[in-house]
Amino acid sequence: MASLRRITHALVEDLDLVIYSVNEMGMEVAERGNTYYAAPEWESFQAHLGAFFLHGQQCGVFGIEMPASWWSDFYLSCLFGAGWAVATGRLAQASVVRAVVSSFLDGARSGSRVQSP
């Protein structure tokens, strides 16, 4: 989990850039009228993050019930949500890393585990 904390710390250092980038992606998607469009500029970042989660799955750190690409998307959603919460005054900047990592790893409910239906 130290690696996840390091990645989160690095991204949180420029949280405004993360929020801006995600918003720009959303606007580009809207302009194209394609909700599944992924900008080519993000391919390298997404590939590296996906490889990180795949490696974690292979080492038994992350669950295999979801593909690594989903864990990557979910992690970025958590990060964006935390950044938005900071920007709107609902979360202190100093709490972002703990909030993202603990929410991502532990889920919303204490002791919860993802169960397939």
WOKA-V313466 format. One record per helix or strand of 2 or more residues. SS is the DSSP state (~ for helix, > for strand). FROM is the first residue (numbers start at 0). TO is the last residue. If there is no record, write none. Layout:
<<SS FROM TO> <SS FROM TO>>
//
This chain:
<<~ 1 11> <~ 14 31> <~ 39 57> <~ 67 86> <~ 92 105>>
//
